């Protein structure tokens, strides 16, 4: 366990790095991509020349014998929910960073971008259960708490269940939210719940992965540990069949991720740990903006 001082230093380091990104790059982009799309009804007033006829309130008009019109205001404030997979496989990394470190930086960047927009930010940390839920709130100190949890939280379970996490989201978030699901998506059977969540919320999946997960190199007999079950096993990586089976397993999961998100009308970002997540996020915001 890191000491409080070390932890605060880590939080500060991530804040400095990600805040700079969100201030310069993402604030405006995020705002133009997600700015209050909904319109809330604010009042009824008498019709004035030039008003949109489609907004006439016929009930009030009939009651008063004077044409009245409904006035709408754009909903500026939004709620962002960060759903972060903290199961065993997230602690995999061979390049300069572990997946969970990249995930933390992406989440922090998104959170600061939302803060600039005066939005609320909430956090769901999940494995095959809900490990932690922080209800949406505003402000810097709240974002710092989120970053602290992302750095330090130790999950009870190493398994993954995306369906459970999405069900939980639907239970706690009744109003439309902007939802980012950060995971390696080595999971299945979540398409149905994703469709339901995407019907209500604006959902984006951010798949963070390491290039060394995509295939097993030929290294002869190797002892490997399953990140999610913790079991050790001897794997004959010299066997072409073993390597092909693994590649198929991995590619099937990735294909299921793309298929599920596109069928649900949700967005996707793929980010390899050795690539610039800044470019990936920016490209995504620009395409959507």
C-alpha positions in Angstrom: 0.0 0.0 0.0 1.4 3.4 -0.9 1.7 6.0 1.8 -0.7 8.9 1.7 2.1 11.2 0.7 3.1 9.0 -2.2 -0.6 8.7 -3.2 -1.1 12.4 -3.2 2.0 12.8 -5.3 0.6 10.4 -7.8 -2.8 12.1 -7.8 -1.1 15.5 -8.3 1.0 14.1 -11.2 -2.0 12.8 -13.0 -3.9 16.0 -12.3 -1.2 18.1 -13.8 -0.8 15.9 -16.9 -4.5 15.3 -17.6 -5.7 18.8 -16.6 -3.4 20.4 -19.1 -4.9 18.1 -21.7 -8.4 18.8 -20.8 -7.9 22.5 -20.5 -6.2 22.9 -23.9 -7.7 20.2 -26.0 -10.7 18.5 -24.6 -12.7 21.2 -22.9 -14.1 22.7 -26.1 -14.2 19.5 -28.0 -16.0 17.6 -25.2 -18.4 20.5 -24.9 -19.3 20.7 -28.6 -19.7 16.9 -28.8 -21.9 16.4 -25.8 -23.3 19.8 -24.9 -26.8 19.7 -23.5 -28.7 18.0 -26.2 -32.0 17.8 -24.3 -34.4 20.6 -24.1 -36.3 21.2 -20.8 -39.6 23.0 -20.7 -39.3 26.2 -18.8 -42.5 28.3 -19.1 -45.6 29.3 -21.2 -45.9 32.9 -22.4 -48.1 34.8 -24.9 -47.3 34.2 -28.5 -45.3 37.0 -30.1 -44.8 37.6 -33.8 -42.0 35.4 -35.2 -42.4 32.6 -32.6 -42.3 29.0 -33.9 -45.9 28.0 -34.4 -45.0 24.4 -33.6 -44.4 25.4 -30.0 -48.0 26.7 -29.4 -49.5 25.3 -26.3 -53.0 24.5 -27.5 -54.5 23.8 -24.0 -53.5 27.2 -22.6 -54.5 28.8 -25.9 -58.0 27.3 -25.7 -58.4 28.2 -22.1 -57.4 31.8 -22.4 -58.5 32.5 -26.0 -55.1 34.0 -26.6 -52.3 32.1 -28.4 -49.7 30.9 -25.9 -46.3 29.3 -26.6 -44.1 26.9 -24.7 -40.6 28.1 -24.1 -37.8 25.6 -23.8 -34.3 25.9 -22.4 -31.4 23.9 -23.5 -30.1 21.6 -20.8 -26.5 22.7 -20.4 -25.5 20.7 -17.4 -24.7 17.0 -18.0 -23.8 14.1 -15.9 -20.8 11.9 -16.9 -20.5 8.4 -15.5 -17.1 6.7 -15.7 -17.5 2.9 -15.5 -14.1 1.3 -15.0 -13.2 -2.4 -15.1 -10.8 -3.1 -12.3 -10.7 -6.9 -12.7 -7.4 -8.8 -12.8 -6.7 -8.5 -16.5 -6.4 -4.7 -16.2 -3.1 -5.1 -14.4 -1.4 -6.4 -17.5 1.3 -4.4 -19.2 4.5 -4.9 -21.0 5.2 -1.5 -22.6 5.9 1.6 -20.5 2.5 1.4 -18.7 0.1 -1.0 -17.3 -3.4 -0.9 -18.7 -4.9 0.3 -15.5 -2.5 3.3 -15.5 -3.6 4.3 -19.0 -7.2 3.8 -18.0 -6.7 6.1 -14.9 -5.3 8.9 -17.1 -8.0 8.6 -19.7 -10.7 8.7 -17.0 -9.0 11.7 -15.3 -8.8 13.6 -18.6 -12.5 13.0 -19.3 -13.4 14.0 -15.8 -11.5 17.3 -16.0 -13.1 18.0 -19.4 -16.5 17.5 -17.8 -15.6 19.7 -14.9 -14.8 22.6 -17.3 -18.3 22.2 -18.6 -19.6 22.4 -15.0 -20.9 18.9 -15.3 -21.3 16.3 -12.6 -19.0 13.2 -12.7 -19.7 9.9 -11.1 -17.7 6.7 -10.9 -18.5 3.0 -11.0 -15.6 0.6 -10.4 -16.6 -3.0 -11.3 -15.2 -6.5 -11.5 -17.9 -9.2 -11.6 -19.6 -7.2 -8.9 -19.9 -3.5 -8.2 -16.7 -2.7 -6.2 -17.3 1.0 -5.7 -19.9 3.6 -6.6 -19.3 7.3 -6.2 -22.5 9.3 -7.0 -22.1 12.2 -9.5 -21.0 15.5 -8.1 -19.2 18.6 -9.3 -15.8 20.1 -8.7 -12.1 19.6 -8.6 -11.9 18.0 -5.1 -14.5 15.4 -6.3 -12.4 14.6 -9.4 -9.3 14.2 -7.2 -11.2 11.7 -5.1 -12.1 9.8 -8.2 -8.5 9.8 -9.3 -7.4 8.6 -5.9 -9.8 5.7 -6.0 -8.6 4.8 -9.5 -5.0 4.7 -8.4 -5.5 3.0 -5.0 -8.6 0.9 -5.0 -8.0 -2.9 -4.5 -10.8 -5.0 -6.1 -12.2 -7.9 -4.1 -12.7 -10.0 -7.2 -10.5 -10.5 -10.3 -13.3 -11.6 -12.6 -15.3 -9.4 -15.0 -19.0 -9.0 -15.6 -19.9 -6.1 -17.8 -23.6 -7.0 -17.7 -23.8 -6.5 -14.0 -22.1 -3.1 -14.2 -24.6 -2.0 -16.9 -27.6 -3.2 -14.9 -26.3 -1.2 -11.9 -25.9 1.9 -14.1 -29.5 1.6 -15.3 -30.7 1.3 -11.6 -28.8 4.4 -10.3 -29.0 6.7 -13.3 -32.6 7.6 -14.2 -31.7 10.7 -16.2 -29.7 10.6 -19.4 -26.0 10.5 -18.7 -22.8 10.5 -20.8 -21.3 7.1 -20.0 -17.7 5.9 -20.7 -17.0 2.2 -20.1 -13.3 1.6 -19.8 -12.2 -2.0 -20.0 -10.3 -4.5 -22.2 -13.6 -6.1 -22.9 -12.4 -9.7 -22.6 -15.9 -10.6 -21.7 -19.1 -11.7 -23.3 -22.9 -11.8 -23.0 -23.3 -8.1 -22.4 -24.9 -7.1 -25.7 -28.5 -7.1 -24.5 -27.9 -5.0 -21.4 -25.7 -2.6 -23.4 -28.6 -2.1 -25.8 -30.9 -1.1 -22.9 -28.3 1.2 -21.4 -27.6 2.8 -24.8 -31.3 3.4 -25.3 -31.3 5.8 -22.3 -27.7 7.1 -22.1 -25.0 8.3 -24.5 -22.6 5.3 -24.2 -19.0 5.0 -25.4 -16.7 2.0 -24.9 -13.0 2.6 -24.5 -11.1 -0.6 -25.1 -7.6 -0.3 -23.6 -5.3 -3.2 -24.5 -1.6 -4.2 -24.8 -0.3 -5.4 -28.1 1.2 -8.5 -26.3 -2.2 -9.7 -25.5 -3.2 -10.1 -29.1 -1.0 -13.2 -29.6 1.2 -15.6 -27.8 4.8 -15.7 -29.0 6.5 -19.1 -29.5 8.6 -19.5 -26.3 8.3 -23.3 -25.8 6.9 -24.4 -22.4 5.9 -21.4 -20.3 4.3 -21.1 -16.9 1.5 -18.6 -17.2 -0.9 -17.1 -14.7 -4.5 -16.3 -15.5 -5.0 -12.7 -14.5 -8.6 -13.3 -13.6 -8.6 -16.6 -11.8 -5.0 -16.4 -10.5 -4.3 -20.0 -11.6 -0.9 -21.0 -12.9 -0.6 -23.4 -15.8 2.0 -24.8 -18.1 1.4 -23.7 -21.6 3.2 -25.1 -24.6 3.6 -22.0 -26.7 5.5 -24.0 -29.3 2.2 -25.6 -30.3 0.7 -23.8 -33.3 -2.7 -25.1 -32.2 -2.3 -23.4 -28.8 -1.3 -20.1 -30.4 -4.1 -20.3 -32.9 -6.7 -21.1 -30.3 -5.6 -18.2 -28.1 -5.6 -15.8 -31.1 -9.1 -16.9 -32.0 -10.3 -16.5 -28.4 -8.9 -13.0 -28.3 -10.2 -11.9 -31.7 -13.6 -13.3 -31.0 -13.9 -11.1 -27.9 -12.7 -8.0 -29.8 -15.2 -8.7 -32.6 -18.0 -9.2 -30.1 -17.1 -5.8 -28.5 -17.3 -4.0 -31.9 -20.5 -5.8 -32.9 -22.3 -5.2 -29.6 -21.4 -1.5 -29.5 -22.3 -0.8 -33.1 -25.6 -2.7 -32.8 -26.5 -0.7 -29.7 -25.7 2.6 -31.4 -22.9 3.2 -28.9 -19.5 4.7 -29.8 -16.1 2.9 -29.6 -12.5 3.9 -29.0 -9.7 1.4 -29.2 -6.5 2.5 -27.4 -3.4 0.4 -27.3 -1.3 1.3 -24.2 1.7 2.3 -26.3 -0.4 4.6 -28.5 -1.4 8.2 -27.7 -4.9 8.2 -26.1 -5.0 11.9 -26.6 -5.1 11.5 -30.4 -7.7 8.7 -30.0 -10.0 10.8 -27.8 -9.6 13.9 -29.9 -10.4 12.0 -33.1 -13.5 10.5 -31.6 -14.8 13.8 -30.3 -14.1 15.5 -33.7 -15.9 12.7 -35.6 -18.9 13.0 -33.3 -18.9 16.8 -32.8 
